[in-house]
């Protein structure tokens, strides 16, 4: 199955905020961050079931270099991976639980 990546509005806003942050404090890291996000998203598309279900169908995949997780759900009927959030590893579970799925 070919999975399509869909980034929700919260995930997009968090991603944009992280890019803006690195652009301000460490502009040389922006391209590295973007490359790592691309790698993680590609790995999600290749094997979305690699990460365990953390409840209510929510899964997360860690970034290797940067301290962030990509939180997502799967819609098997549509063949979509729905990115819910891109969060610093210390912010994950409590933020995800507060959002409607």
C-alpha positions, 0 to 999 in steps of 0.5 A: 500500500502507498500511504499519503501523508496529510499534515493537520493544521496543528502539525503544520503550525508546529513545524513552521514554528520550529523552522522559524525558531531554528532560523532565528537561533541557528540558521545553519541548522534549518536545512539539516532539520528539514532533511531530517523531517523528510527522512522521518516522513519517508520512513513513515510512508514506508512502514507506518506500523513500525511505531507502536499504538500509544492509545486511540490509534496515535503513534509517534516517530522520533527524529534522530538528531533533533529532539522532536517526535512526529505524532500521527494516526493511520486512516487505512481506508483512505491510505493516509498517515495523518500528522497530528503534531511535531512536538519537542520530546518533553511535550508529547503525551499531554498535548496530544491527549488535549486535542480531539482526534 
